[in-house]
Amino acid sequence: MSAPRLTAEFWVRAYLARLRLAGVPAYVVARGDATAGAVMVKLATLDGRAQLWQRQFDPLEDRRQWTCATRDAEPEIDALIARERRRDPDLWVIELEDRSGRHLLNEPGLDG
C-alpha cells in the first residue's frame, strides 16, 4: 500500500525550503493547481543550457520518480514548458539556477 500523496503546493513549499537551505536559487515561475497539479523543474546551469525534470511513474518500481525529460539550450526548454503550460494550466513550473547542476530531486523525501 502506498503512502498518501502530498498536495502539489505542500510539496513545492517543502522543495523550495530544501533548496534554500542548500543555497540553490529557485523560483516558482508558474503556479498550478494547489491540490493535484503536476510539477516540472527547470534547472538552468547558467551556461545557456538547461535540463527539464518531471515525475513519472515507474511500473517496475511501483512508484513515481523524477527523471530528466530533456537537456537542451535554455530557449528550447522554455519553449517546451510554454507548450506544456498551454496544454495543462494546472502545471507548476519551478526554475532553479545552479552552475554545478544541483537539483536535490533524488534526496529522501523529494524523490517521488
C-alpha positions as CSV (number, residue, x, y, z in Angstrom):
1,M,0.0,0.0,0.0
2,S,1.4,3.4,-1.0
3,A,1.7,6.4,1.3
4,P,-0.9,9.2,0.9
5,R,0.1,11.7,-1.7
6,L,1.1,15.2,-0.7
7,T,-0.7,18.2,-2.3
8,A,1.3,19.8,-5.1
9,E,1.5,23.1,-3.1
10,F,2.8,21.4,0.0
11,W,5.5,19.5,-2.0
12,V,6.5,22.7,-3.8
13,R,6.9,24.6,-0.5
14,A,9.0,21.8,1.1
15,Y,11.1,21.6,-2.1
16,L,11.8,25.4,-2.1
17,A,12.7,25.3,1.6
18,R,15.2,22.4,0.9
19,L,16.7,24.3,-2.0
20,R,17.1,27.5,0.1
21,L,18.9,25.5,2.8
22,A,21.3,24.2,0.1
23,G,21.9,27.6,-1.3
24,V,20.3,26.8,-4.7
25,P,18.3,29.8,-6.1
26,A,14.8,28.7,-7.0
27,Y,11.6,30.5,-8.2
28,V,8.0,29.4,-8.9
29,V,7.5,30.7,-12.4
30,A,4.1,29.1,-12.9
31,R,1.7,28.2,-10.1
32,G,-0.5,25.3,-10.9
33,D,-3.4,23.6,-9.1
34,A,-2.7,23.6,-5.4
35,T,-4.0,20.1,-4.8
36,A,-3.1,18.0,-7.8
37,G,-1.1,20.0,-10.3
38,A,1.8,18.3,-11.9
39,V,5.3,19.8,-11.3
40,M,8.1,20.4,-13.8
41,V,11.5,21.6,-12.6
42,K,13.8,23.5,-15.0
43,L,17.4,23.6,-14.0
44,A,19.4,26.3,-15.7
45,T,23.1,25.8,-15.4
46,L,23.9,29.4,-16.4
47,D,25.8,28.5,-19.5
48,G,22.9,28.7,-21.9
49,R,21.8,25.1,-21.3
50,A,19.1,23.7,-19.1
51,Q,17.5,20.5,-18.0
52,L,13.8,19.7,-17.6
53,W,12.8,17.3,-14.8
54,Q,9.4,15.6,-14.5
55,R,7.9,13.0,-12.2
56,Q,6.9,9.8,-14.0
57,F,5.5,6.5,-12.8
58,D,8.0,3.6,-12.9
59,P,5.9,0.4,-13.1
60,L,8.9,-1.8,-12.3
61,E,9.5,0.1,-9.0
62,D,5.7,0.7,-8.5
63,R,6.4,4.3,-7.6
64,R,6.8,7.8,-9.1
65,Q,10.3,9.1,-9.6
66,W,12.0,12.2,-11.0
67,T,13.6,11.8,-14.5
68,C,15.4,14.2,-16.7
69,A,13.0,14.6,-19.6
70,T,15.4,16.6,-21.7
71,R,18.6,18.6,-21.8
72,D,18.9,21.4,-24.4
73,A,19.6,25.0,-25.0
74,E,17.6,27.1,-22.4
75,P,15.3,28.8,-25.0
76,E,14.3,25.3,-26.3
77,I,13.4,24.2,-22.7
78,D,11.5,27.4,-22.2
79,A,9.5,26.8,-25.4
80,L,8.7,23.2,-24.3
81,I,7.5,24.5,-20.9
82,A,5.3,27.1,-22.6
83,R,3.7,24.4,-24.8
84,E,3.1,22.2,-21.8
85,R,1.5,25.2,-19.8
86,R,-0.9,25.9,-22.7
87,R,-1.9,22.2,-22.7
88,D,-2.1,22.0,-18.9
89,P,-2.8,25.2,-17.0
90,D,-2.7,23.3,-13.7
91,L,1.1,22.7,-14.2
92,W,3.6,24.0,-11.7
93,V,7.0,25.2,-13.0
94,I,9.9,25.7,-10.7
95,E,13.1,27.2,-12.1
96,L,16.5,26.6,-10.4
97,E,19.8,28.2,-11.2
98,D,22.9,26.2,-10.3
99,R,26.2,26.0,-12.3
100,S,27.0,22.6,-10.8
101,G,23.6,21.2,-11.7
102,R,22.3,20.5,-8.2
103,H,18.5,19.9,-8.1
104,L,18.1,17.7,-5.0
105,L,15.3,15.7,-6.5
106,N,17.0,12.5,-5.7
107,E,17.2,13.2,-2.0
108,P,15.0,11.4,0.5
109,G,11.5,12.9,0.8
110,L,11.7,14.6,-2.6
111,D,12.3,11.7,-4.8
112,G,8.8,10.8,-5.6
